[in-house]
Amino acid sequence: MTLVLDQRRPASRALALARKVNVAVIVFLVLYLAIGLLQPTYFEPAGLMNFLRRAAPLAILSAGQLFVLASGGFDLSVGSLITLTVIGGSMLTANDPSRTWWAIAALYGVGLAVGLINGAVVAFLKTPSIIATLGTLLSVNGAAMMWSGGAPRGYLPDNFRMFGRLVLHDVPIVKIFPIAIAVLAVCGALAYWGFHGAVFGRRILAVGDNPRAAELSGVRVRSVRIGVFVISALAAVTAGIMLGGFGGVSVDVGLGLELQSIAACVVGGVQLMGGRGSVTGAIAGALTLFALFTLLTLLGLPQPLKETAQGLILIAAVALGAWRRRRAV
């Protein structure tokens, strides 16, 4: 009997270890392998660095979206806030590098205001977050269009764009090191600490799992709801600054990114109804989604097919999450 138990222990340990590995990580590795087979330069250190540089804004955005989703809400305003960040950056700096830093501070102030408004509407007016943030999406996008006159104007200074485009060369082992990866690492570490290391993260999961029970246990539900929307908005401003560095000024820069961030989180195992999620899963989901888009591009498939694939992934992930909840009951 003892011998049988000893033989089962390695298998049980292997199974427990496999359960700890997020499925999105495995899917990402498979997709990246397929990308590398089609384009071998992606297997080189420089190719990997460039891939992570381009995926960094979506990963940061998804990490911010995680906080809202885990609390049981949605933030549909992040895409329009990214557009406002890029357009606002060009308007505030007016091609003057000396204005960059106070312009960035002002943009974070705008993001803070948008997050507070979203959170207050949801927390105090009891408005469903999907409706509240949809209204914010339309309002912020309209403000960006009025500010720019409906067309891109001006340029972003080089010191504004460095967060997205600056690359350090002659770095040992990796050869090149984009600043965007350092920004992703810092944002990911802060998000991990806030969600997994701080009490605030446990409160988010409690609110997402059962708001009434969380309130009875002493959790300030309204403060938590406001806090998660502020974090999501600040993440959107950060992603907007990086995307402005990649491609310059565009009125379509944030189009569809709100849905991509939600899809990335769901792919990473975040539960849409709240109460479950991880920063590692959200970032892995973003990398997986970006790898899928890259693979489709390398295969020469059109943009509409990418959007179709994104929609199918979201539907399948939501259906899988609902099936898991039914089994858990």
C-alpha positions in Angstrom: 0.0 0.0 0.0 2.8 2.3 0.9 4.6 1.5 -2.4 1.4 2.4 -4.3 1.1 5.8 -2.6 4.8 6.6 -3.2 4.3 5.8 -6.9 1.4 8.2 -7.1 3.1 11.1 -5.5 5.3 12.1 -8.5 2.2 12.0 -10.7 0.1 14.1 -8.3 3.0 16.6 -8.0 3.3 16.8 -11.8 -0.5 17.3 -12.1 -0.4 20.0 -9.4 2.4 21.8 -11.2 0.6 21.6 -14.5 -2.5 23.2 -13.0 -0.4 26.2 -11.8 0.8 26.9 -15.3 -1.6 29.3 -17.1 -3.1 27.8 -20.2 -2.5 31.1 -22.0 1.3 30.7 -21.5 1.2 27.4 -23.3 -0.9 28.7 -26.1 1.4 31.7 -26.5 4.5 29.4 -26.7 2.8 27.3 -29.4 1.7 30.4 -31.4 5.2 31.9 -31.1 6.7 28.7 -32.3 4.5 28.8 -35.4 5.5 32.5 -35.9 9.2 31.5 -35.7 8.8 28.7 -38.2 7.3 31.2 -40.7 9.7 33.9 -39.9 12.9 32.6 -38.3 14.1 36.0 -37.2 11.6 35.8 -34.3 13.7 33.1 -32.8 16.6 35.5 -32.5 16.9 37.6 -29.3 16.4 40.8 -31.3 13.2 39.4 -32.9 11.8 38.5 -29.4 12.6 41.9 -28.1 10.8 43.6 -31.0 7.8 41.3 -30.5 7.6 42.2 -26.8 8.1 45.9 -27.6 5.0 45.9 -29.9 2.9 43.8 -27.5 3.8 45.9 -24.4 0.9 48.5 -24.8 -1.8 45.8 -25.0 -0.2 43.9 -22.1 -0.2 47.0 -19.9 -3.8 47.8 -20.9 -4.9 44.3 -20.1 -3.2 44.4 -16.7 -5.3 47.5 -15.9 -8.4 46.0 -17.3 -7.9 42.9 -15.0 -8.6 45.0 -11.9 -12.0 46.1 -13.3 -13.0 42.6 -14.6 -12.0 40.9 -11.3 -14.3 43.3 -9.4 -17.2 42.3 -11.6 -17.2 45.2 -14.0 -16.1 46.3 -17.5 -14.2 49.3 -18.7 -15.0 50.1 -22.3 -13.6 53.6 -22.2 -9.9 52.7 -22.4 -9.7 52.7 -26.2 -11.0 56.3 -26.4 -8.8 57.4 -23.6 -5.8 56.1 -25.5 -6.9 58.1 -28.5 -7.3 61.2 -26.3 -3.8 60.7 -24.8 -2.2 60.6 -28.3 -4.1 63.5 -29.7 -3.8 65.5 -26.4 0.0 64.8 -26.3 0.4 66.4 -29.8 -1.8 69.3 -28.9 -0.2 70.1 -25.5 3.4 69.7 -26.6 3.0 71.6 -29.9 6.2 70.0 -31.2 8.1 71.5 -28.2 10.2 69.0 -26.3 10.4 71.2 -23.3 6.6 70.8 -22.8 6.7 67.0 -22.8 6.9 66.3 -19.1 4.1 68.6 -17.9 2.0 67.4 -20.9 2.5 63.8 -19.7 1.5 64.9 -16.1 -1.6 66.6 -17.5 -2.6 63.5 -19.5 -2.3 61.4 -16.3 -4.5 64.0 -14.6 -7.1 63.5 -17.3 -6.8 59.7 -16.9 -7.3 60.1 -13.2 -10.4 62.2 -13.7 -11.9 59.7 -16.2 -11.3 56.9 -13.8 -12.8 58.8 -10.9 -15.9 59.6 -13.0 -16.3 56.0 -14.2 -15.9 54.7 -10.6 -18.2 57.3 -9.1 -21.0 56.6 -11.6 -20.8 52.9 -11.0 -20.3 53.1 -7.2 -22.8 55.8 -6.3 -25.3 55.9 -9.1 -25.4 52.0 -9.3 -25.1 52.2 -13.1 -23.9 49.0 -14.8 -20.3 49.5 -15.6 -20.8 48.4 -19.3 -23.3 51.3 -19.7 -21.3 53.9 -17.7 -18.1 53.2 -19.6 -19.8 53.1 -22.9 -21.0 56.6 -22.2 -17.5 57.6 -21.3 -16.2 56.1 -24.4 -18.5 58.2 -26.6 -17.8 61.3 -24.5 -14.0 61.0 -24.5 -13.9 60.1 -28.2 -16.1 63.1 -29.0 -13.8 65.4 -26.9 -10.7 64.1 -28.8 -12.3 64.6 -32.2 -13.4 68.2 -31.2 -10.0 69.0 -29.9 -8.2 67.8 -33.0 -10.8 69.1 -35.5 -11.5 65.5 -36.6 -8.0 65.0 -38.1 -4.5 64.4 -36.7 -2.6 67.6 -36.1 1.0 68.2 -35.0 3.7 65.8 -34.0 4.9 64.2 -30.8 8.4 65.3 -29.7 11.2 62.7 -29.6 11.4 62.7 -25.8 7.6 61.9 -25.7 8.0 59.1 -28.2 11.0 57.5 -26.6 8.8 55.3 -24.3 7.5 53.5 -27.4 10.4 53.8 -29.9 13.7 54.2 -28.0 15.9 51.1 -28.3 19.2 50.5 -26.5 21.8 48.8 -28.8 24.8 46.6 -28.1 23.1 45.1 -25.0 24.8 41.8 -24.0 22.9 38.6 -24.9 19.7 40.3 -26.3 21.7 42.8 -28.5 18.9 45.3 -28.4 16.6 46.4 -25.4 13.5 48.5 -26.1 12.6 50.9 -23.3 9.0 49.7 -23.8 9.9 46.4 -22.3 11.3 48.2 -19.2 8.0 50.1 -18.9 6.1 46.8 -19.2 8.2 45.2 -16.5 7.6 48.1 -14.1 3.9 48.3 -14.8 3.6 44.5 -14.5 5.5 44.5 -11.2 3.3 47.2 -9.8 0.1 45.5 -11.0 1.3 42.2 -9.5 2.0 43.8 -6.1 -1.3 45.6 -6.1 -3.4 42.6 -7.1 -1.6 39.7 -5.4 0.6 41.3 -2.7 -1.6 44.0 -1.2 -4.8 43.8 0.7 -6.5 45.8 -2.1 -6.2 42.8 -4.4 -8.0 40.5 -2.0 -10.8 43.1 -1.6 -11.2 43.3 -5.4 -11.7 39.5 -5.6 -14.1 39.6 -2.6 -16.2 42.4 -4.3 -16.2 40.5 -7.6 -17.2 37.3 -6.0 -20.0 38.7 -3.8 -20.4 42.5 -3.3 -23.0 42.1 -0.5 -20.9 39.6 1.5 -17.8 41.8 1.0 -19.6 44.8 2.3 -20.9 42.9 5.4 -17.4 41.8 6.1 -16.2 45.4 6.3 -14.9 46.0 2.7 -15.6 49.5 1.4 -17.1 48.4 -1.8 -17.5 51.9 -3.3 -13.8 52.7 -2.7 -12.8 49.5 -4.3 -14.9 50.1 -7.4 -13.6 53.6 -7.8 -10.0 52.4 -7.3 -10.1 49.7 -10.0 -11.4 52.2 -12.6 -8.7 54.7 -11.7 -6.0 51.9 -12.2 -7.5 50.9 -15.5 -7.6 54.6 -16.7 -4.0 55.2 -15.7 -2.9 52.0 -17.5 -4.8 53.3 -20.6 -2.8 56.6 -20.5 0.4 54.7 -20.2 -0.5 52.5 -23.2 -1.5 55.6 -25.1 1.9 57.3 -24.5 3.7 54.1 -25.7 1.4 53.8 -28.8 2.0 57.4 -29.6 5.7 56.6 -29.6 5.2 53.7 -32.0 3.1 55.3 -34.7 2.7 59.0 -34.0 -0.6 60.9 -34.0 -3.7 59.1 -35.3 -7.4 59.4 -34.5 -7.8 55.6 -34.8 -5.0 54.6 -32.5 -7.2 53.3 -29.7 -10.0 51.8 -31.9 -11.0 48.4 -30.6 -8.3 48.1 -27.9 -11.0 48.0 -25.2 -12.3 44.7 -26.6 -8.8 43.4 -27.2 -7.9 44.0 -23.6 -11.0 42.2 -22.4 -10.4 39.3 -24.7 -6.8 39.1 -23.6 -7.9 38.9 -19.9 -10.5 36.2 -20.7 -7.9 34.2 -22.6 -5.7 34.5 -19.6 -8.3 33.0 -17.3 -9.9 36.1 -15.9 -13.6 35.4 -15.0 -15.9 38.0 -16.5 -18.4 37.9 -13.7 -15.6 38.8 -11.2 -13.9 37.0 -8.4 -11.1 35.3 -10.3 -8.0 36.4 -12.2 -4.2 37.0 -12.2 -1.8 39.6 -13.5 0.3 36.8 -15.0 -2.8 35.5 -16.9 -3.8 38.9 -18.2 -0.3 39.6 -19.6 0.0 36.1 -21.0 -3.4 36.5 -22.6 -2.3 39.8 -24.2 0.9 38.2 -25.6 -1.2 35.3 -26.9 -3.7 37.5 -28.6 -0.9 39.6 -30.1 0.9 36.5 -31.3 -2.3 35.3 -32.9 -2.6 38.6 -34.8 1.0 38.4 -35.8 0.6 34.9 -37.1 -2.5 35.9 -39.1 -0.5 38.8 -40.6 2.4 36.5 -41.6 -0.1 34.2 -43.3 -1.4 37.1 -45.3 -4.9 37.0 -43.9 -7.0 40.2 -44.1 -7.9 42.4 -41.1 -11.6 41.4 -41.0 -10.5 37.8 -40.3 -8.4 39.0 -37.4 -11.5 40.7 -35.9 -13.5 37.5 -36.5 -10.9 35.4 -34.7 -10.9 37.9 -31.8 -14.7 37.6 -31.5 -14.7 33.8 -31.7 -12.0 33.6 -29.0 -14.0 35.9 -26.7 -17.2 33.9 -27.2 -15.4 30.6 -26.6 -13.6 31.9 -23.5 -16.8 33.2 -22.0 -18.6 30.0 -22.7 -15.8 28.0 -21.1 -15.9 30.2 -18.0 -19.6 29.8 -17.7 -19.2 26.0 -18.0 -16.6 26.0 -15.3 -18.8 28.0 -13.0 -21.7 25.6 -13.5 -19.4 22.7 -12.6 -18.2 24.4 -9.5 -21.7 25.0 -8.2 
